[in-house]
């Protein structure tokens, strides 16, 4: 993922293995899908029960989707960040460009949180508008569990098809 811009989402676990929050990290970060909970981390954008940290999304995540990398990776996209106008506007700009993008979209039937959010009219409308727009964009590939080969194989095939390396 050395040629990717964008972000991956890491679950932050306490010493007992309990999920305490989520952070966005660069795609090439050596951190895995689970990270160590540290309340002092500056990249924590979501703490269950406390909500989304808009300031972190605007000050830390948006800069990760700037620049001109070979491609953008957006992991776990399609959550409450869609209700933040400045963040949504940046996504529109990103997807309207010619740099290929690949992402993992939150499943509306996935976590308890997103199922609850889908009951909110404003979120459901934003999610539906966003996913409709993504389906029409030829430079965007959204992966999900319905495609064969797992996420890593899907990303590899997509990178080869789009000429962005291995």
C-alpha positions as CSV (number, residue, x, y, z in Angstrom):
1,X,0.0,0.0,0.0
2,X,3.0,2.2,-0.3
3,X,1.6,4.1,-3.3
4,X,-1.8,4.7,-1.8
5,X,-3.3,7.8,-0.3
6,X,-6.4,7.6,1.9
7,X,-6.8,5.7,5.1
8,X,-7.4,2.4,6.8
9,X,-9.6,2.1,9.9
10,X,-8.0,0.4,13.0
11,X,-10.0,-0.9,15.9
12,X,-8.5,0.2,19.2
13,X,-8.6,-2.4,21.9
14,X,-7.8,-2.1,25.6
15,X,-5.6,-4.6,27.4
16,X,-8.5,-6.9,27.9
17,X,-9.4,-7.0,24.2
18,X,-12.4,-4.7,24.5
19,X,-13.1,-2.3,21.6
20,X,-12.7,1.2,22.9
21,X,-12.5,3.3,19.7
22,X,-11.5,3.7,16.1
23,X,-8.7,5.6,14.4
24,X,-7.8,6.3,10.8
25,X,-4.3,5.5,9.8
26,X,-2.3,5.8,6.5
27,X,-2.7,2.7,4.2
28,X,1.1,1.9,4.5
29,X,1.0,2.1,8.3
30,X,2.6,-1.1,9.9
31,X,-0.3,-1.1,12.4
32,X,-2.7,-4.0,11.8
33,X,-6.5,-4.0,11.9
34,X,-6.4,-3.9,15.7
35,X,-4.4,-1.3,17.6
36,X,-3.6,-0.5,21.2
37,X,-6.1,1.7,23.0
38,X,-4.5,4.9,24.2
39,X,-6.8,7.8,25.0
40,X,-4.0,10.2,24.2
41,X,-4.0,9.2,20.5
42,X,-4.7,12.2,18.3
43,X,-6.2,10.1,15.5
44,X,-9.2,8.6,17.3
45,X,-12.2,9.7,15.3
46,X,-14.9,7.5,17.0
47,X,-15.5,6.3,20.5
48,X,-18.6,4.1,20.9
49,X,-21.1,5.8,23.2
50,X,-19.4,9.2,22.8
51,X,-19.8,9.6,19.1
52,X,-17.9,10.9,16.1
53,X,-15.1,13.4,16.6
54,X,-15.7,15.8,13.8
55,X,-12.5,17.8,14.6
56,X,-10.4,14.7,14.1
57,X,-12.0,13.9,10.7
58,X,-11.5,17.4,9.5
59,X,-8.0,17.9,10.9
60,X,-6.4,14.5,10.5
61,X,-8.5,12.3,8.0
62,X,-9.1,14.9,5.3
63,X,-5.4,15.6,4.9
64,X,-5.0,11.8,4.2
65,X,-7.3,12.2,1.2
66,X,-5.3,15.1,-0.4
67,X,-2.4,15.0,-2.8
68,X,-1.8,12.9,-5.9
69,X,-1.0,9.3,-5.0
70,X,-1.3,6.5,-7.6
71,X,-4.7,5.6,-6.0
72,X,-6.8,6.2,-2.9
73,X,-7.9,3.6,-0.4
74,X,-10.8,4.4,1.9
75,X,-11.6,1.8,4.5
76,X,-14.9,1.6,6.2
77,X,-16.5,4.5,4.4
78,X,-20.2,5.4,4.6
79,X,-20.7,6.1,8.3
80,X,-21.8,9.3,10.2
81,X,-19.0,11.2,8.4
82,X,-21.5,11.5,5.5
83,X,-23.4,14.0,7.7
84,X,-20.4,16.3,8.0
85,X,-20.7,18.8,5.1
86,X,-16.9,19.5,4.7
87,X,-16.0,15.8,4.8
88,X,-18.7,14.9,2.3
89,X,-17.7,17.7,0.0
90,X,-14.1,16.5,0.1
91,X,-15.3,13.0,-0.9
92,X,-17.3,14.4,-3.8
93,X,-14.1,16.2,-5.0
94,X,-12.0,13.1,-4.6
95,X,-14.4,10.9,-6.5
96,X,-14.9,13.4,-9.2
97,X,-11.2,13.4,-9.9
98,X,-9.3,10.9,-12.1
99,X,-7.3,9.2,-9.4
100,X,-8.7,5.7,-9.0
101,X,-10.3,5.0,-5.6
102,X,-11.1,1.7,-3.9
103,X,-12.9,1.4,-0.6
104,X,-14.8,-0.8,1.8
105,X,-18.3,0.5,2.3
106,X,-20.1,0.1,5.6
107,X,-22.9,-2.4,5.2
108,X,-26.3,-1.0,6.2
109,X,-27.1,-4.4,7.7
110,X,-23.7,-4.6,9.4
111,X,-22.9,-3.3,12.9
112,X,-25.6,-2.4,15.4
113,X,-24.5,1.2,15.1
114,X,-25.1,1.5,11.3
115,X,-28.4,-0.4,11.6
116,X,-29.5,2.2,14.2
117,X,-28.2,5.1,12.0
118,X,-30.2,3.8,9.0
119,X,-33.4,4.5,11.0
120,X,-32.5,8.2,11.0
121,X,-33.9,9.9,7.9
122,X,-31.0,12.3,7.5
123,X,-28.4,9.5,7.6
124,X,-30.4,7.1,5.4
125,X,-30.8,9.8,2.7
126,X,-27.1,10.7,2.8
127,X,-26.1,7.1,2.6
128,X,-28.5,6.3,-0.2
129,X,-27.3,9.4,-2.2
130,X,-23.7,8.5,-1.6
131,X,-24.0,4.9,-2.6
132,X,-26.0,5.8,-5.7
133,X,-23.3,8.2,-6.7
134,X,-20.5,5.7,-6.1
135,X,-22.2,3.1,-8.3
136,X,-22.2,5.5,-11.2
137,X,-18.6,6.5,-10.9
138,X,-16.2,4.5,-13.2
139,X,-13.1,5.4,-11.2
140,X,-14.4,4.0,-7.9
141,X,-14.5,0.3,-6.8
142,X,-16.4,-0.5,-3.6
143,X,-15.6,-4.0,-2.3
144,X,-17.8,-6.1,-0.1
145,X,-18.0,-9.6,1.2
146,X,-20.1,-10.8,-1.8
147,X,-17.2,-10.9,-4.2
148,X,-14.9,-13.9,-4.3
149,X,-11.3,-13.9,-3.1
150,X,-11.4,-11.8,0.1
151,X,-10.6,-8.1,0.3
152,X,-6.9,-8.5,-0.3
153,X,-7.4,-10.4,-3.5
154,X,-10.1,-8.0,-4.6
155,X,-7.8,-5.0,-4.0
156,X,-4.9,-6.8,-5.9
157,X,-7.1,-7.5,-8.9
158,X,-8.4,-3.9,-8.9
159,X,-4.9,-2.5,-8.7
160,X,-3.7,-4.6,-11.6
161,X,-6.8,-3.6,-13.7
162,X,-6.2,0.1,-13.0
163,X,-2.5,0.0,-13.5
164,X,-1.6,1.2,-10.0
165,X,0.9,-1.6,-9.2
166,X,1.0,-4.7,-7.1
